[in-house]
Amino acid sequence: MKTPQGTTQMQNTHQNSVLTILLMRFNIEPSEGIKIAEKWLKNHSQENWGTILRLLKSNNLTLVDKELQPVVESISSEQPKTVNKYRGVEIKTQSPTVAAQQKDLKLGKKRRYRGVEY
């Protein structure tokens, strides 16, 4: 059986981990992160900091307009586009140079670097 002090200590650990993820992944300062997380907890009264931590670690929760939102994957018949994440910014289309390089590789064109073909 956990003591109230042990529960508080674990909750503080989860809170610190959530704030660390928000800072590293979305560039959200801890003071702002607390407000964002508490707003989510207010809307999901049955959940706790451990739930937010689990959802963030499993990439099931993301930040949209300074609000935590569940990640929704769309079902589509077309080929998924490349998505790169960096501090919360998602780039959903390939750059023209990447697309050209992939096209060259498919066509079997050789590439040169410092006079060496590969």
C-alpha positions as CSV (number, residue, x, y, z in Angstrom):
1,M,0.0,0.0,0.0
2,K,1.4,3.4,-1.0
3,T,1.6,6.2,1.5
4,P,0.4,9.7,0.5
5,Q,4.0,10.9,0.5
6,G,5.0,8.1,-2.0
7,T,2.1,9.0,-4.2
8,T,3.0,12.7,-4.2
9,Q,6.6,11.8,-4.9
10,M,5.7,9.6,-7.9
11,Q,3.3,12.3,-9.2
12,N,6.1,14.9,-9.0
13,T,8.3,12.5,-11.0
14,H,5.7,12.1,-13.6
15,Q,5.1,15.9,-13.7
16,N,8.8,16.6,-14.1
17,S,9.0,14.0,-16.9
18,V,6.0,15.5,-18.7
19,L,7.4,19.0,-18.5
20,T,10.8,17.7,-19.8
21,I,9.1,16.1,-22.8
22,L,7.1,19.3,-23.5
23,L,10.3,21.4,-23.3
24,M,12.4,19.1,-25.5
25,R,9.7,18.1,-28.1
26,F,7.6,21.3,-28.4
27,N,9.9,24.0,-26.9
28,I,7.3,24.8,-24.2
29,E,8.7,26.3,-21.0
30,P,7.8,24.5,-17.7
31,S,5.6,27.3,-16.5
32,E,3.5,27.2,-19.7
33,G,3.6,23.4,-19.7
34,I,2.0,23.2,-16.3
35,K,-0.9,25.3,-17.5
36,I,-1.3,23.2,-20.6
37,A,-1.2,19.9,-18.7
38,E,-3.5,21.2,-16.0
39,K,-6.0,22.3,-18.6
40,W,-5.9,18.8,-20.1
41,L,-6.3,17.2,-16.7
42,K,-9.3,19.4,-16.0
43,N,-11.0,18.2,-19.2
44,H,-10.0,14.6,-18.4
45,S,-10.8,14.4,-14.6
46,Q,-10.3,10.7,-14.4
47,E,-6.7,10.9,-15.6
48,N,-3.4,12.0,-14.0
49,W,0.2,13.1,-14.8
50,G,1.1,9.5,-15.3
51,T,-1.4,9.2,-18.1
52,I,-0.1,12.3,-19.8
53,L,3.4,10.9,-19.6
54,R,2.4,7.5,-21.0
55,L,0.5,9.1,-23.9
56,L,3.3,11.5,-24.8
57,K,5.9,8.7,-24.7
58,S,3.8,6.5,-27.0
59,N,3.2,9.5,-29.3
60,N,-0.6,9.3,-28.8
61,L,-0.8,12.9,-27.5
62,T,0.6,16.0,-29.3
63,L,0.4,19.8,-28.9
64,V,-1.9,21.8,-31.1
65,D,-2.3,25.5,-30.6
66,K,-0.9,25.2,-27.0
67,E,-3.4,22.5,-26.2
68,L,-2.8,18.8,-25.7
69,Q,-4.7,16.8,-28.3
70,P,-4.9,13.1,-29.2
71,V,-3.0,12.1,-32.3
72,V,-5.5,11.1,-35.0
73,E,-4.3,9.0,-38.0
74,S,-6.3,9.3,-41.1
75,I,-7.0,6.3,-43.2
76,S,-6.1,7.0,-46.8
77,S,-5.6,4.9,-49.9
78,E,-2.8,7.1,-51.2
79,Q,0.8,6.6,-50.2
80,P,1.7,8.4,-46.9
81,K,3.9,11.5,-47.3
82,T,7.1,12.0,-45.4
83,V,6.6,13.6,-42.0
84,N,9.5,15.0,-40.1
85,K,9.1,16.4,-36.6
86,Y,11.4,18.9,-35.0
87,R,10.2,20.6,-31.8
88,G,6.6,20.2,-32.8
89,V,6.9,21.4,-36.4
90,E,5.7,18.9,-38.9
91,I,6.7,19.0,-42.6
92,K,4.3,16.9,-44.6
93,T,5.7,17.2,-48.1
94,Q,9.0,16.2,-49.5
95,S,11.4,18.9,-50.8
96,P,12.0,18.9,-54.5
97,T,15.6,17.8,-54.1
98,V,14.6,14.8,-52.1
99,A,12.0,13.8,-54.6
100,A,14.5,14.3,-57.5
101,Q,17.1,12.1,-55.7
102,Q,14.5,9.4,-55.1
103,K,13.5,9.6,-58.8
104,D,17.1,9.3,-59.9
105,L,17.6,6.2,-57.7
106,K,14.5,4.5,-59.1
107,L,15.7,5.2,-62.7
108,G,19.1,3.7,-61.9
109,K,21.0,7.0,-62.5
110,K,24.4,7.0,-60.9
111,R,25.5,9.8,-58.6
112,R,28.9,11.4,-58.5
113,Y,30.7,12.8,-55.5
114,R,34.3,14.1,-55.8
115,G,34.7,12.3,-59.1
116,V,33.5,8.9,-57.8
117,E,30.3,7.4,-59.2
118,Y,28.1,5.3,-57.0
